[in-house]
Amino acid sequence: MQLQDLLTKVKYLPSQELIKKAYLFAEKVHSKTQRLNKDQYIQHPLNVASIVADLKLDENSICAALLHDTIKEGITYDQLSNEFKPEISNLIKSINLIQTIKNLPREDYQAETLRKVILTSVRDIRVIIIKLADRLHNLRTIDVLPEDRRKRIAQDIFQIYAPLAHKLGIANIKWELEDLAFKQLQPGVYQDLTIKIKKTQKDREKEIEFIKSTLDTELKKSSFAYEVTGRPKHIYSIYKKMLKKNLTFEQVMDILALRIITDTVQHCYELLGIIHILWSPIKGHFDDYIASPKVNLYQSLHTVVNGPTNKPIEIQIRTKEMHDTAESGIAAHWKYKGIQEDKKFDQKLKWMLELNDLKKDSPQAKEIMKLLDIDLFGDELFTFTPKGKIIQLPKGSTVVDFAYAVHTDLGDKCIAAKINSSFVPLRSQVNNGDIIEIITSKTQHPSRDWLKFVITSKAISKIKKFILENKGQHANVYRSTTDDRKELEEWLIKVPSLKNPRLLLSKCCKPLPGDKITGLLRSADKVAIHKSECNIIRKAPSSKKVNSHWLDKIQKDLILKVDAQERKGLFTEVLNSLVAFSIPVKRAKAKSLGDNFIECSFSIESNSLKQLQELIQRVRKINGVRNVFLDLN
């Protein structure tokens, strides 16, 4: 890539002089440095700046993208501030703050990275946009790295950066991040799907052109502007849909996808009417995200109709401005409205401000990962205060989650609630369009029992904070332990002298596969597993000790079962965890357990004890999960 390519992209700016200056400065600083793929180092910041320019960000953002790695070459922030602008220097400082995390266990590293991303982005949202561009270009050129490092980077994409891109509504970056990370973690599946897509592409394009032609004939009778295009299906989204809906590749690709872009909101609804007259809409498959936008700014009409070839067609209808926002999310705000003193823009970032509060309320960085699952992955619903203020919440939220979303004091003091004028229990879930009134009492305070049903990070963190400050006790999320299926420890450890004992890994010495272990009898059928050198084992009487050892091998084909509260986004979170650990998934299904709980089952392949243990530790932390089990396939 050349400077001129970038300058062509930034013609939307009134001047390119500062960008030229930043490029020449960075080129000189990096002149003696090469990347691992033998490219001149300047190619990396130049490509990052190009991705930022695709999102139509401002001059300072593009300069920061060009200069963000000059710090590694010995340039100081004061030099950048004097040579360019203090604003550019501050952007670069925030970008590099995210990169300073080292020597932490993997989960703590991911949690601390996410915390720093949110902390810096709350101050200036451009930081995370430039960081996403940086991650994307690194992922495009990742093949020169060793396999273990590639997989670690890809795991971070699924756990941190792709969810943030989704929450910010930057679809173009989110799709590419997911596909490239999926390629590293599941190369065989990725290659297989890529080949199948190429084989069917021509036939699919012909079918879409026929449908576009039919639709075009009808729409030309109208007087307004429109554009009809096919929508590409991304590899990871195809893989997710195959597993989630138990469909074959052919069944997924049979569902055609079109997008219609027009000039006004009124014309969006008129187009919808024309399409529903032309083809029969399929019941239960219409969503109006124009009237009720998603929290990431997304707006569009979604419908599914039975097309002329008797195949379902997914159709999205939106204006040009909505389309730019759908592709670029928060970044598109610069193009249309700017960022100065925009209260609506600040409101759209409210979720990030609340996530930033977690660093104050959570005692450990890794708590953030546990609390963010709903906020980053869940679908939103829209509720109202009695005065008509809209409160957006993740699906599955309760009236207590609503109370905390309105104000912390309202949540802390809520004693009863009404939904649509009728009294309901505090654990009641809210639905789209509900009008919710919270009744408070000065003597009320958060209850530990609320942790059994609230799901939003703000509610959980505020309740835990109160309990810790007022009782000095750790407030752990409650989980059911009544199920008699085998826990992970019972698959990994053998106690020869006992038949089907209940095994518990001790929290004092935390034994891992490979450690020498000894069991300590707690009761006739319960054994606590310790490291053999643990002080508790040394002091225990011989009669209480039982020989124990890790199994050398486990059955390769297993079923991972996840018992959890039913909600949108749960399946995706568990699947992302499996993909992040490079575990092949053969089949997936879900069944209702009643009382708003489901069991998700995944047929997997694994012969690594450590891999399974780390995976299950991660899945257990997903919000709403009660238990995780393994069964034989």
Secondary structure, DSSP 8 states (H G I E B T S, - for coil): --HHHHHHHTTTSS--HHHHHHHHHHHHHTTT-B-TTS-BTTHHHHHHHHHHHHTT--HHHHHHHHHTTGGGGT--HHHHHHHS-HHHHHHHHHHHHGGG--S--HHHHHHHHHHHHHHHHHH-THHHHHHHHHHHHHHHTGGGS-HHHHHHHHHHIIIIIHHHHHHTT-HHHHHHHHHHHHHHHSHHHHHHHHHHHHHHHHHHHHHHHHHHHHHHHHHTTSSS-EEEEE----HHHHHHHHHHTT--HHHHHHSEEEEEEES-HHHHHHHHHHHHHHSEEEEEEEEETTTS--TTS---EEEEEE-TTSSEEEEEEEEHHHHHHHHHGGGHHHHHT-STT-HHHHHHTHHHHHHHHHHHH-SSHHHHHHHHHHHHH--EEEEE-TT--EEEEETT-BHHHHHHHH-HHHHHHEEEEEETTEEE-TT-B--TT-BEEEEE-TT----GGGGGT--SHHHHHHHHHHHHHHH-------------S--HHHHHEE-TTSSS-EEEE-TTT---TTS-EEEEEEETTEEEEEETT-HHHHHS-GGGEEE-EE-S---SEEEEEEEEE--TTHHHHHHHHHHHTT--EEEEEEEEEETTEEEEEEEEE---HHHHHHHHHHHHTSTTEEEEEEEE-
